[in-house]
Amino acid sequence: MRPITLRTSLRVLASSAAIAMLSLIAAPAQADASWISSPNLSAISFTSVGATKTAGGVSLSSQAADFTMVYTSSSASAGKFAQVNFFEISSGLQILLTGTPMASPTGCEQQVLAGDSHSCMFKLDGSGSAAIKVTLLGTSTASSFKYLLLSGPNIAQTQPGIATFVAPKSTVKPVVASVKALAGGASVLKFKLAEGSKASTGVKVAISLKGIGDNLSAATATSDAKGFVWVYVANTSNKKGTSTVTVSVIGTAAKGSASIKWVSGTLGN
């Protein structure tokens, strides 16, 4: 009778194992409630000088030195985790994420950064939002990268978006094309950068000087909040003649020039 008992026991064990296996297979994966659910790439946006939303993602300025990755949702997601991965980063472009000891609304989890410097796991604030600064190095019009949003390890992810880089489309015009100044003194010229009727802020320019003038205020500058660039020229050698200042948008052919006529006596002469 022992063999029969053994066979019966083995059949019971095998049946129990099969039921357990079927239970494991049939049981649906449980989402981690500490992560966001149903990730949507539209919740992610990039803010930066010259940043523009596109059909496939975002367009950034080739002059951009950084951008802020913004996640926006509702208070229903307060305190939850999310992750953005950056990949297919073009040659020469570097993406440096802001890290914090633990995932936060302003920084990426350091443990993630240690293993993958292009993965950013972050935690949402009380309004279900986050804003993380990302530094860029080596940008050009040939640069690009892709990104996607995850709702947790191996749970769900979006289709990728793509970020491309374009040169500024700003025009440069002098506010006054020509001014007079006393030889031996200094003068200032003002230039306006714009894209159509909109002022171009934060655009980097190169400045050059020809003719009279001992000192130029700077070789480069960045347009202010109203799109203006101010250039100062000193003529300490007390020479009469003309200075020509040219302001060029770095990375483009756009430029504008203005002149200073250095005179002696009074400016009315």
C-alpha positions as a Markdown table, in Angstrom:
| # | Residue | x | y | z |
|---|---|---|---|---|
| 1 | Met | 0.0 | 0.0 | 0.0 |
| 2 | Arg | 2.9 | 2.4 | 0.5 |
| 3 | Pro | 3.5 | 3.0 | -3.3 |
| 4 | Ile | -0.2 | 3.8 | -3.7 |
| 5 | Thr | 0.0 | 6.3 | -0.8 |
| 6 | Leu | 3.1 | 7.9 | -2.2 |
| 7 | Arg | 1.6 | 8.2 | -5.7 |
| 8 | Thr | -1.5 | 9.8 | -4.2 |
| 9 | Ser | 0.6 | 12.3 | -2.2 |
| 10 | Leu | 2.6 | 13.2 | -5.2 |
| 11 | Arg | -0.6 | 13.8 | -7.2 |
| 12 | Val | -1.9 | 16.1 | -4.5 |
| 13 | Leu | 1.3 | 18.0 | -4.3 |
| 14 | Ala | 1.5 | 18.4 | -8.1 |
| 15 | Ser | -2.1 | 19.6 | -8.2 |
| 16 | Ser | -1.5 | 22.1 | -5.4 |
| 17 | Ala | 1.6 | 23.5 | -7.2 |
| 18 | Ala | -0.3 | 23.8 | -10.5 |
| 19 | Ile | -3.1 | 25.8 | -8.7 |
| 20 | Ala | -0.5 | 28.0 | -7.1 |
| 21 | Met | 1.2 | 28.6 | -10.5 |
| 22 | Leu | -2.1 | 29.4 | -12.1 |
| 23 | Ser | -2.9 | 31.8 | -9.4 |
| 24 | Leu | 0.4 | 33.6 | -9.9 |
| 25 | Ile | -0.2 | 33.8 | -13.7 |
| 26 | Ala | -3.8 | 35.0 | -13.4 |
| 27 | Ala | -3.0 | 37.6 | -10.7 |
| 28 | Pro | -2.7 | 41.1 | -12.4 |
| 29 | Ala | 0.4 | 43.2 | -11.6 |
| 30 | Gln | -0.3 | 45.6 | -8.8 |
| 31 | Ala | 0.7 | 49.2 | -9.5 |
| 32 | Asp | 2.7 | 51.0 | -6.9 |
| 33 | Ala | 0.3 | 53.6 | -5.4 |
| 34 | Ser | 3.3 | 55.8 | -4.5 |
| 35 | Trp | 3.9 | 56.5 | -8.2 |
| 36 | Ile | 1.8 | 58.5 | -10.6 |
| 37 | Ser | -0.7 | 56.5 | -12.7 |
| 38 | Ser | -1.4 | 56.7 | -16.5 |
| 39 | Pro | 1.6 | 58.9 | -17.4 |
| 40 | Asn | 1.0 | 61.5 | -20.1 |
| 41 | Leu | 3.9 | 63.2 | -21.8 |
| 42 | Ser | 1.8 | 66.5 | -22.1 |
| 43 | Ala | 2.4 | 66.8 | -18.3 |
| 44 | Ile | 6.1 | 67.5 | -19.0 |
| 45 | Ser | 7.2 | 70.9 | -20.4 |
| 46 | Phe | 10.6 | 72.6 | -20.8 |
| 47 | Thr | 11.0 | 76.3 | -19.9 |
| 48 | Ser | 14.0 | 78.1 | -21.3 |
| 49 | Val | 15.0 | 81.1 | -23.4 |
| 50 | Gly | 13.6 | 80.5 | -26.9 |
| 51 | Ala | 11.8 | 77.2 | -25.9 |
| 52 | Thr | 8.8 | 76.4 | -28.2 |
| 53 | Lys | 6.4 | 73.5 | -28.0 |
| 54 | Thr | 6.3 | 71.4 | -31.2 |
| 55 | Ala | 4.1 | 68.6 | -32.5 |
| 56 | Gly | 6.8 | 66.0 | -31.5 |
| 57 | Gly | 8.1 | 67.6 | -28.3 |
| 58 | Val | 10.0 | 70.9 | -27.9 |
| 59 | Ser | 12.4 | 73.2 | -29.7 |
| 60 | Leu | 15.2 | 74.8 | -27.7 |
| 61 | Ser | 17.6 | 77.6 | -28.6 |
| 62 | Ser | 21.0 | 76.5 | -29.8 |
| 63 | Gln | 22.3 | 79.1 | -27.4 |
| 64 | Ala | 20.5 | 77.5 | -24.4 |
| 65 | Ala | 22.8 | 76.7 | -21.4 |
| 66 | Asp | 19.9 | 75.1 | -19.4 |
| 67 | Phe | 16.2 | 74.5 | -19.2 |
| 68 | Thr | 13.8 | 73.7 | -16.4 |
| 69 | Met | 11.9 | 70.5 | -16.7 |
| 70 | Val | 8.4 | 71.2 | -15.4 |
| 71 | Tyr | 5.8 | 68.5 | -14.4 |
| 72 | Thr | 2.3 | 69.8 | -13.9 |
| 73 | Ser | -0.7 | 67.9 | -12.6 |
| 74 | Ser | -3.2 | 68.2 | -9.7 |
| 75 | Ser | -3.1 | 67.9 | -5.9 |
| 76 | Ala | -4.5 | 64.3 | -6.4 |
| 77 | Ser | -0.9 | 63.3 | -7.3 |
| 78 | Ala | 0.7 | 65.2 | -4.4 |
| 79 | Gly | 3.7 | 63.4 | -2.9 |
| 80 | Lys | 3.8 | 60.7 | -5.7 |
| 81 | Phe | 6.9 | 59.7 | -7.7 |
| 82 | Ala | 7.5 | 60.0 | -11.4 |
| 83 | Gln | 10.5 | 59.5 | -13.7 |
| 84 | Val | 11.8 | 61.0 | -16.9 |
| 85 | Asn | 14.4 | 59.3 | -19.0 |
| 86 | Phe | 16.6 | 61.1 | -21.5 |
| 87 | Phe | 18.1 | 59.0 | -24.4 |
| 88 | Glu | 19.4 | 59.1 | -27.9 |
| 89 | Ile | 21.4 | 62.1 | -27.0 |
| 90 | Ser | 23.3 | 63.5 | -30.0 |
| 91 | Ser | 27.1 | 63.4 | -30.1 |
| 92 | Gly | 28.7 | 66.4 | -28.3 |
| 93 | Leu | 25.6 | 67.3 | -26.2 |
| 94 | Gln | 25.8 | 66.8 | -22.5 |
| 95 | Ile | 22.7 | 66.8 | -20.2 |
| 96 | Leu | 23.4 | 67.3 | -16.5 |
| 97 | Leu | 20.5 | 66.7 | -14.1 |
| 98 | Thr | 20.1 | 68.4 | -10.7 |
| 99 | Gly | 20.4 | 65.8 | -8.0 |
| 100 | Thr | 19.1 | 65.8 | -4.4 |
| 101 | Pro | 19.8 | 63.2 | -1.6 |
| 102 | Met | 16.2 | 61.9 | -2.1 |
| 103 | Ala | 13.8 | 62.5 | -4.9 |
| 104 | Ser | 12.2 | 65.9 | -4.6 |
| 105 | Pro | 10.1 | 68.4 | -6.6 |
| 106 | Thr | 13.4 | 70.2 | -7.4 |
| 107 | Gly | 15.9 | 67.4 | -7.8 |
| 108 | Cys | 16.5 | 63.8 | -9.1 |
| 109 | Glu | 17.0 | 60.9 | -6.8 |
| 110 | Gln | 20.8 | 60.5 | -6.3 |
| 111 | Gln | 20.6 | 56.7 | -6.4 |
| 112 | Val | 19.1 | 56.9 | -9.9 |
| 113 | Leu | 21.8 | 59.4 | -11.0 |
| 114 | Ala | 24.5 | 57.1 | -9.7 |
| 115 | Gly | 23.5 | 54.3 | -11.9 |
| 116 | Asp | 22.1 | 56.2 | -14.9 |
| 117 | Ser | 22.9 | 59.9 | -15.2 |
| 118 | His | 20.1 | 60.4 | -17.7 |
| 119 | Ser | 17.3 | 59.1 | -15.6 |
| 120 | Cys | 15.5 | 61.5 | -13.3 |
| 121 | Met | 13.2 | 60.1 | -10.6 |
| 122 | Phe | 11.5 | 62.9 | -8.7 |
| 123 | Lys | 8.7 | 63.5 | -6.2 |
| 124 | Leu | 5.7 | 65.8 | -6.7 |
| 125 | Asp | 4.9 | 68.7 | -4.3 |
| 126 | Gly | 1.6 | 69.4 | -2.6 |
| 127 | Ser | 0.1 | 70.7 | -5.9 |
| 128 | Gly | 1.3 | 67.7 | -7.8 |
| 129 | Ser | 4.0 | 69.6 | -9.6 |
| 130 | Ala | 7.8 | 69.6 | -9.9 |
| 131 | Ala | 10.4 | 71.9 | -11.5 |
| 132 | Ile | 14.0 | 70.6 | -12.0 |
| 133 | Lys | 16.8 | 72.5 | -13.6 |
| 134 | Val | 18.8 | 70.7 | -16.3 |
| 135 | Thr | 22.2 | 72.1 | -17.5 |
| 136 | Leu | 23.2 | 71.8 | -21.1 |
| 137 | Leu | 26.7 | 71.7 | -22.6 |
| 138 | Gly | 27.8 | 71.5 | -26.2 |
| 139 | Thr | 24.5 | 72.7 | -27.8 |
| 140 | Ser | 24.3 | 73.4 | -31.5 |
| 141 | Thr | 21.7 | 73.3 | -34.3 |
| 142 | Ala | 22.7 | 69.7 | -34.8 |
| 143 | Ser | 21.9 | 68.7 | -31.2 |
| 144 | Ser | 18.8 | 66.7 | -30.2 |
| 145 | Phe | 17.6 | 64.2 | -27.6 |
| 146 | Lys | 14.6 | 62.1 | -26.8 |
| 147 | Tyr | 12.7 | 61.8 | -23.5 |
| 148 | Leu | 9.8 | 59.8 | -22.0 |
| 149 | Leu | 7.8 | 59.8 | -18.8 |
| 150 | Leu | 7.5 | 56.7 | -16.6 |
| 151 | Ser | 5.0 | 55.9 | -13.9 |
| 152 | Gly | 7.3 | 53.6 | -12.0 |
| 153 | Pro | 9.7 | 50.7 | -12.7 |
| 154 | Asn | 8.2 | 48.4 | -15.4 |
| 155 | Ile | 4.7 | 49.7 | -15.0 |
| 156 | Ala | 3.8 | 52.2 | -17.8 |
| 157 | Gln | 5.6 | 54.7 | -20.0 |
| 158 | Thr | 4.7 | 57.2 | -22.7 |
| 159 | Gln | 5.8 | 57.3 | -26.3 |
| 160 | Pro | 9.0 | 59.5 | -26.6 |
| 161 | Gly | 9.1 | 63.2 | -27.3 |
| 162 | Ile | 12.0 | 64.8 | -29.1 |
| 163 | Ala | 13.9 | 68.0 | -28.3 |
| 164 | Thr | 15.7 | 69.8 | -31.1 |
| 165 | Phe | 17.8 | 72.9 | -31.1 |
| 166 | Val | 17.4 | 75.9 | -33.5 |
| 167 | Ala | 19.4 | 79.1 | -33.9 |
| 168 | Pro | 17.7 | 82.3 | -32.7 |
| 169 | Lys | 15.7 | 84.1 | -35.4 |
| 170 | Ser | 16.3 | 87.5 | -33.9 |
| 171 | Thr | 16.9 | 90.6 | -35.9 |
| 172 | Val | 19.3 | 93.4 | -34.6 |
| 173 | Lys | 18.6 | 97.1 | -35.1 |
| 174 | Pro | 20.2 | 100.1 | -33.6 |
| 175 | Val | 17.8 | 102.4 | -31.7 |
| 176 | Val | 19.7 | 105.3 | -33.2 |
| 177 | Ala | 21.9 | 104.7 | -36.2 |
| 178 | Ser | 24.4 | 107.5 | -35.5 |
| 179 | Val | 25.3 | 109.7 | -32.5 |
| 180 | Lys | 27.8 | 112.4 | -31.7 |
| 181 | Ala | 30.2 | 112.4 | -28.7 |
| 182 | Leu | 33.1 | 114.6 | -27.5 |
| 183 | Ala | 36.5 | 113.3 | -28.3 |
| 184 | Gly | 38.3 | 112.3 | -25.0 |
| 185 | Gly | 35.0 | 111.1 | -23.5 |
| 186 | Ala | 32.7 | 108.2 | -23.9 |
| 187 | Ser | 29.4 | 107.3 | -25.6 |
| 188 | Val | 26.7 | 104.7 | -25.5 |
| 189 | Leu | 24.8 | 102.9 | -28.3 |
| 190 | Lys | 21.6 | 100.9 | -27.9 |
| 191 | Phe | 20.5 | 98.0 | -30.0 |
| 192 | Lys | 17.1 | 96.2 | -30.1 |
| 193 | Leu | 16.7 | 92.4 | -30.7 |
| 194 | Ala | 13.4 | 91.1 | -31.8 |
| 195 | Glu | 11.5 | 88.3 | -33.5 |
| 196 | Gly | 8.9 | 90.1 | -35.4 |
| 197 | Ser | 7.1 | 92.3 | -32.9 |
| 198 | Lys | 8.3 | 90.3 | -29.9 |
| 199 | Ala | 11.4 | 91.4 | -28.0 |
| 200 | Ser | 14.1 | 88.7 | -27.9 |
| 201 | Thr | 15.3 | 88.2 | -24.3 |
| 202 | Gly | 18.3 | 86.3 | -23.2 |
| 203 | Val | 19.9 | 86.2 | -26.7 |
| 204 | Lys | 23.7 | 86.2 | -26.7 |
| 205 | Val | 25.5 | 88.6 | -29.1 |
| 206 | Ala | 29.1 | 89.3 | -30.1 |
| 207 | Ile | 30.2 | 93.0 | -30.2 |
| 208 | Ser | 32.9 | 94.4 | -32.4 |
| 209 | Leu | 34.4 | 97.9 | -32.8 |
| 210 | Lys | 36.1 | 99.6 | -35.8 |
| 211 | Gly | 37.6 | 103.0 | -36.0 |
| 212 | Ile | 38.2 | 105.5 | -33.2 |
| 213 | Gly | 37.9 | 104.1 | -29.6 |
| 214 | Asp | 40.2 | 102.8 | -26.9 |
| 215 | Asn | 37.8 | 100.7 | -24.9 |
| 216 | Leu | 34.7 | 98.7 | -25.7 |
| 217 | Ser | 32.4 | 97.8 | -22.7 |
| 218 | Ala | 32.3 | 94.1 | -23.6 |
| 219 | Ala | 33.1 | 91.6 | -26.4 |
| 220 | Thr | 29.8 | 89.7 | -25.8 |
| 221 | Ala | 26.5 | 90.5 | -24.1 |
| 222 | Thr | 23.0 | 89.2 | -23.6 |
| 223 | Ser | 19.8 | 91.0 | -24.5 |
| 224 | Asp | 17.8 | 92.2 | -21.4 |
| 225 | Ala | 14.1 | 91.6 | -20.6 |
| 226 | Lys | 13.1 | 94.2 | -23.2 |
| 227 | Gly | 15.4 | 92.9 | -25.9 |
| 228 | Phe | 18.0 | 95.7 | -25.5 |
| 229 | Val | 21.8 | 95.5 | -25.6 |
| 230 | Trp | 23.8 | 98.5 | -24.4 |
| 231 | Val | 27.3 | 99.1 | -25.7 |
| 232 | Tyr | 29.7 | 101.7 | -24.2 |
| 233 | Val | 32.7 | 103.1 | -26.1 |
| 234 | Ala | 35.5 | 105.2 | -24.6 |
| 235 | Asn | 37.7 | 107.6 | -26.6 |
| 236 | Thr | 40.4 | 108.4 | -24.1 |
| 237 | Ser | 43.0 | 109.2 | -26.8 |
| 238 | Asn | 41.0 | 112.4 | -27.6 |
| 239 | Lys | 40.9 | 111.6 | -31.3 |
| 240 | Lys | 38.3 | 112.9 | -33.8 |
| 241 | Gly | 36.7 | 110.5 | -36.2 |
| 242 | Thr | 34.2 | 107.8 | -36.3 |
| 243 | Ser | 33.6 | 104.5 | -34.4 |
| 244 | Thr | 31.4 | 101.8 | -35.9 |
| 245 | Val | 30.0 | 99.2 | -33.5 |
| 246 | Thr | 28.5 | 96.0 | -34.8 |
| 247 | Val | 26.3 | 93.6 | -32.7 |
| 248 | Ser | 25.9 | 90.1 | -34.1 |
| 249 | Val | 23.6 | 87.3 | -32.9 |
| 250 | Ile | 26.0 | 84.4 | -32.0 |
| 251 | Gly | 25.5 | 81.4 | -34.3 |
| 252 | Thr | 23.6 | 83.3 | -37.0 |
| 253 | Ala | 24.2 | 85.9 | -39.7 |
| 254 | Ala | 21.9 | 88.5 | -38.0 |
| 255 | Lys | 23.7 | 91.8 | -37.2 |
| 256 | Gly | 23.2 | 95.5 | -36.9 |
| 257 | Ser | 25.6 | 98.5 | -36.8 |
| 258 | Ala | 25.6 | 102.0 | -35.4 |
| 259 | Ser | 28.3 | 104.7 | -35.4 |
| 260 | Ile | 29.7 | 107.4 | -33.1 |
| 261 | Lys | 31.1 | 110.6 | -34.6 |
| 262 | Trp | 33.7 | 112.0 | -32.2 |
| 263 | Val | 34.0 | 115.8 | -32.3 |
| 264 | Ser | 35.8 | 118.5 | -30.4 |
| 265 | Gly | 34.3 | 121.6 | -28.9 |
| 266 | Thr | 30.6 | 121.1 | -28.2 |
| 267 | Leu | 28.1 | 118.6 | -29.5 |
| 268 | Gly | 26.2 | 121.4 | -31.2 |
| 269 | Asn | 29.1 | 122.0 | -33.6 |
